[in-house]
Amino acid sequence: MIGVTTYLESGARWGVWELDAALLPVGYPRLVQRAGGLAAMLPPDDPSLAAAAVARLDGLVIAGGPDVEPVRYGAEREPRTGPPTRERDAWELALIDAALAAGLPLLGICRGMQLLNVALGGTLVQHIDGHAEVVGVFGSHTVKPVPGSLYAGVVPEETSVPTYHHQAVDRLGEGLVASAYAADGTVEAVELTSAGGWVLGVQWHPEMGEDVRVMRGLVRAAAGG
């Protein structure tokens, strides 16, 4: 059972309805399913309940989404940083803390990788160019794994990945190491070496592509493999 965090949006529309909704692009659960797992949606909740939620899961995905509020890493908001989503930030940071404490296999995707870095005391670059060329359209670029890393064990070769982000990791959080880079030097994957478990963050969006290896790595770790 792989938990995947969700958006919480007002005025979502489907059919005849326009209501507040917990949203998750279908690529996420489909990727979990294609990798052999069962997907469970985790909408924002009381952070005090994070440990109880984690206790019922075999693995956790912190999904992509809006920018992390800069106050979370001791910075002032820059003009191109998006509006805060404080409820989601608080919930997902609590889930990350609970997952790390429990040794639960964890995958952070895009925002999820950035939030993992912030949870461990790292910082973010609030804007970079070249990784989200057209608004609302995923691009692609290559990422190169660091030999000997957890990520390289899952995807050993340089690959082209679906990408859409305008922020990036700056200072790495405690215990994190970079395990893949883009051609321009942007950190594209991070992993936690000191936990003894399976903890990986990727800056791109595997749910928008055909390569299931990153998610399969999480599912296998969740199954004890």
C-alpha positions in Angstrom: 0.0 0.0 0.0 1.6 3.2 -1.2 0.2 6.5 0.1 0.4 9.5 -2.3 -0.2 13.0 -1.1 -2.7 15.2 -2.9 -3.7 18.8 -3.7 -6.6 20.5 -1.8 -8.3 22.8 -4.2 -11.4 25.0 -4.1 -13.9 25.2 -6.9 -12.8 22.1 -8.8 -15.2 21.2 -11.6 -16.3 17.8 -12.9 -19.7 16.9 -14.4 -22.3 19.2 -13.0 -20.3 19.9 -9.9 -18.0 22.7 -8.7 -16.8 21.9 -5.2 -13.7 21.8 -3.0 -11.8 18.7 -3.8 -8.7 16.6 -2.9 -7.0 16.2 -6.3 -4.3 14.0 -7.6 -3.3 13.8 -11.3 -4.1 10.2 -12.4 -0.5 9.6 -13.5 0.5 9.1 -9.9 -1.8 6.2 -8.9 -1.4 4.7 -12.4 2.4 4.7 -11.9 2.0 3.1 -8.5 -0.2 0.4 -10.0 2.0 -0.2 -13.0 4.9 -0.7 -10.6 3.0 -3.4 -8.7 1.6 -1.3 -5.7 -1.8 -0.3 -4.4 -2.3 3.5 -4.4 -4.0 5.4 -1.5 -4.7 9.1 -1.6 -3.6 11.2 1.4 -5.3 14.6 1.4 -4.0 17.3 3.8 -4.9 16.5 7.4 -4.0 17.4 11.0 -0.2 17.0 11.2 -0.6 15.3 14.5 -2.1 12.3 12.6 0.8 11.8 10.3 2.4 9.0 12.4 -0.9 7.1 12.5 -1.2 7.4 8.7 2.4 6.3 8.1 1.8 3.3 10.3 -0.8 2.0 7.9 1.4 2.3 4.8 4.1 0.3 3.2 5.5 3.2 1.3 5.0 6.9 0.8 5.1 9.3 -2.2 5.2 13.1 -1.6 3.7 14.3 -4.9 4.5 17.3 -7.0 2.6 20.6 -6.6 3.0 24.2 -5.6 6.1 26.0 -4.2 7.1 25.3 -0.7 6.6 28.5 1.5 10.1 30.1 1.8 9.6 30.7 5.5 10.0 26.9 5.9 13.7 27.3 5.0 14.3 30.7 6.5 14.0 32.8 3.4 11.8 35.7 2.2 9.4 35.1 -0.6 10.7 36.2 -4.0 8.4 37.7 -6.6 8.2 34.6 -8.8 7.5 32.2 -6.0 3.9 31.0 -5.9 1.4 31.6 -3.1 1.7 29.5 0.0 -0.2 26.3 0.6 0.4 26.1 4.4 -2.0 23.3 5.1 -0.3 21.0 2.6 3.2 22.1 3.7 2.5 21.3 7.3 0.9 17.9 6.5 3.6 16.7 4.1 6.4 17.8 6.4 4.8 15.9 9.2 4.4 12.8 6.9 8.1 13.0 5.9 9.2 13.3 9.6 7.0 10.3 10.5 8.2 8.2 7.6 11.9 8.9 8.3 11.3 8.0 12.0 9.6 4.8 11.1 12.0 3.8 8.3 9.2 3.8 5.8 10.3 3.8 2.1 9.9 7.3 0.8 9.8 8.8 -2.7 9.6 12.6 -3.2 8.6 13.8 -6.7 9.4 17.4 -7.7 7.9 19.5 -4.9 8.2 16.3 -2.8 12.0 16.2 -3.3 12.3 19.9 -2.4 10.2 19.4 0.7 12.3 16.4 1.7 15.3 18.7 1.5 13.6 21.4 3.5 12.5 18.9 6.1 16.1 18.0 6.7 17.3 21.6 7.0 18.2 22.3 3.4 17.3 25.4 1.3 15.9 26.0 -2.2 16.6 28.2 -5.1 13.4 30.1 -5.7 13.7 30.4 -9.5 15.7 28.9 -12.2 15.2 29.1 -16.0 15.1 26.3 -18.5 13.2 23.6 -16.6 9.6 24.8 -17.3 9.7 26.4 -20.8 6.0 26.6 -21.5 3.3 27.2 -18.8 1.3 24.1 -18.3 3.4 21.9 -20.7 5.9 19.3 -19.5 9.3 19.5 -21.2 12.2 17.0 -21.1 15.9 17.0 -20.5 18.5 14.4 -19.6 19.7 13.5 -16.1 22.9 11.7 -15.3 23.1 9.4 -12.2 26.0 9.5 -9.7 27.7 6.2 -9.9 27.2 4.0 -6.8 24.1 5.9 -5.6 20.7 4.4 -4.8 19.3 6.1 -7.9 22.0 4.7 -10.1 21.1 1.2 -8.8 17.6 1.8 -10.0 18.4 3.7 -13.3 22.1 3.2 -14.1 22.2 5.1 -17.4 21.7 8.7 -18.4 18.0 9.2 -19.3 15.6 11.8 -20.7 12.9 12.6 -18.1 9.6 14.7 -18.1 10.3 17.9 -16.3 8.3 20.9 -15.1 9.7 23.0 -12.2 11.1 26.5 -11.7 12.7 25.9 -8.2 15.5 23.6 -7.2 17.6 22.3 -4.4 20.3 24.8 -3.1 21.9 23.7 0.1 21.4 20.0 0.8 19.6 19.0 4.0 21.4 17.0 6.7 22.3 13.5 5.5 21.2 14.0 1.9 23.5 13.6 -1.0 22.9 14.4 -4.7 22.5 11.3 -6.8 21.7 12.8 -10.3 22.3 16.0 -12.1 21.0 17.8 -15.2 23.5 19.0 -17.8 23.3 22.6 -16.3 24.4 21.3 -12.9 20.9 21.3 -11.3 20.5 18.7 -8.6 17.9 16.3 -10.1 17.9 13.5 -7.4 18.8 13.3 -3.8 18.9 10.4 -1.4 19.4 9.8 2.3 22.4 7.7 3.0 22.4 7.7 6.8 18.9 6.3 7.4 19.7 2.8 6.3 16.4 2.7 4.4 15.0 3.6 1.0 14.7 7.4 0.7 14.9 9.1 -2.7 13.8 12.3 -4.2 13.6 13.1 -7.9 13.1 16.6 -9.4 11.3 15.4 -12.5 7.9 13.8 -13.0 8.1 10.0 -13.5 4.3 9.8 -13.5 4.3 11.7 -16.8 6.5 9.2 -18.6 6.8 5.5 -19.4 9.7 4.5 -17.2 8.5 2.8 -14.0 11.9 1.9 -12.5 11.9 4.7 -9.9 8.4 3.8 -8.6 9.2 0.1 -8.9 12.2 0.6 -6.7 9.9 2.2 -4.0 7.3 -0.6 -4.3 10.0 -3.3 -4.0 11.5 -1.6 -0.9 7.9 -1.3 0.5 7.4 -5.1 -0.1 10.7 -5.8 1.7 12.6 -6.7 -1.4 
